[in-house]
Amino acid sequence: MSKNIDWGKLGFAYMKTDYRYVSYFKDGKWDEGKLVTDDSITLNECACVFQYCQACFEGLKAYTTRDGRIVSFRPDLNASRMAESARRLVMPPFPEDRFVKAVRELVKANKDFVPPFGSGATLYIRPFMIGSNSVIGVKPADEFEFRMFCTPVGPYFKGGAKPIVIRVCDYDRAAPRGTGHIKAGLNYAMSLYAGMEAHAEGFAENMYLDPATRTKVEETGGANFIFITKDGTFVTPKSDSILPSITRRSLMVVAEKYLGMKVEQREVLLSEVPEFAECGLCGTAAVISPVGKIVDHGKEICFPSGMEKMGPWTQKLYDTLTGIQMGQIEGPEGWVDTVIG
Ligand SMILES: *Cc1c(COP(=O)(O)O)cnc(C)c1O
């Protein structure tokens, strides 16, 4: 039985669900892992995660398809990206095959919280890992906790995606050099101040530039950029200091294979941004947020797609990718992982 939840009223917020998946790493190995009902964690005050922020996370979604199946989208890519994040933070990667199985177990156990097809809502899944034993000298933990919980979330944009206004940010992107590709709270914590300032000035997001030359577009706090040229080419920044978004990687395939667009992943100069016809931010949470305007120290870059709706190419990309996720369009092999079918 589906829970008594008003799916249409959900925002992007945490709601406690019935089960979460937990596995512990101790004496050099991961235990077998299990589902538990307790949503709290008790740790020593000196746990490495509290002192030295040894932690990383992931984010993905499960959906109800039109024909009533429950699926998740490319969980194998979250598994491998989390393993990369863990290695860079001197944590033991959680085995990738077990990660994918844990997603299935977790979603199955909480199936009554998976929003119905057509509601616009989805089940957001948050895997994370922490260094859990006490460490006072600066060194990595040797015990770890891997956890995965889920929470139903509403459509990111109620009543359709309205283009947003963002600003070119003077702060360097939060991620210190070499950690830009790590999905971790340490990078987010350092972006909170810039985000707070942007919001106070009326902007939805920050556009970060490369710290070395401040001429190249990197990404926003939590989403990669996509641009469309006036002749319909899909352009996205290439940089080894931005997070490799799974949504962006998927959109590159959708653009080329489904929409027949030319796709370029290359350095994007801030100076060429005014030449683009459309701009969007992509990530799991919103899929694509259209950007209508970028303000660079008072100088406005207004995209021809305007402030009322998504540009035509952005809309096609959005419709095709969400169509694949919701099972209305056949996706490439292995993109949709059936949890209950
Ligand atoms: C999660 C995240 C993204 C988006 O990645 P998806 O895999 O598409 O959700 C982009 N940038 C940063 C910094 C992120 O943490």
The ligand as a Tripos MOL2 file, in Angstrom:
@<TRIPOS>MOLECULE
LIG
   15    15     1     0     0
SMALL
NO_CHARGES

@<TRIPOS>ATOM
      1 C1         26.0660   15.9960   -7.8130 C.3       1 LIG1
      2 C2         26.7620   17.1160   -8.4740 C.ar      1 LIG1
      3 C3         26.5060   17.4610   -9.8210 C.ar      1 LIG1
      4 C4         25.4550   16.7670  -10.6320 C.3       1 LIG1
      5 O1         25.7720   15.4190  -10.8770 O.3       1 LIG1
      6 P1         24.6490   14.3590  -11.2500 P.3       1 LIG1
      7 O2         25.4020   13.0740  -11.2690 O.co2     1 LIG1
      8 O3         24.1290   14.7300  -12.5830 O.co2     1 LIG1
      9 O4         23.6140   14.4340  -10.1950 O.co2     1 LIG1
     10 C5         27.2500   18.4910  -10.3820 C.ar      1 LIG1
     11 N1         28.1800   19.1760   -9.6750 N.ar      1 LIG1
     12 C6         28.4430   18.8800   -8.3800 C.ar      1 LIG1
     13 C7         29.4890   19.6770   -7.6560 C.3       1 LIG1
     14 C8         27.7550   17.8460   -7.7380 C.ar      1 LIG1
     15 O5         28.0130   17.5660   -6.4540 O.3       1 LIG1
@<TRIPOS>BOND
     1     1     2 1
     2     2     3 ar
     3     2    14 ar
     4     3     4 1
     5     3    10 ar
     6     4     5 1
     7     5     6 1
     8     6     7 2
     9     6     8 1
    10     6     9 1
    11    10    11 ar
    12    11    12 ar
    13    12    13 1
    14    12    14 ar
    15    14    15 1
@<TRIPOS>SUBSTRUCTURE
     1 LIG1         1 GROUP 0 **** ****
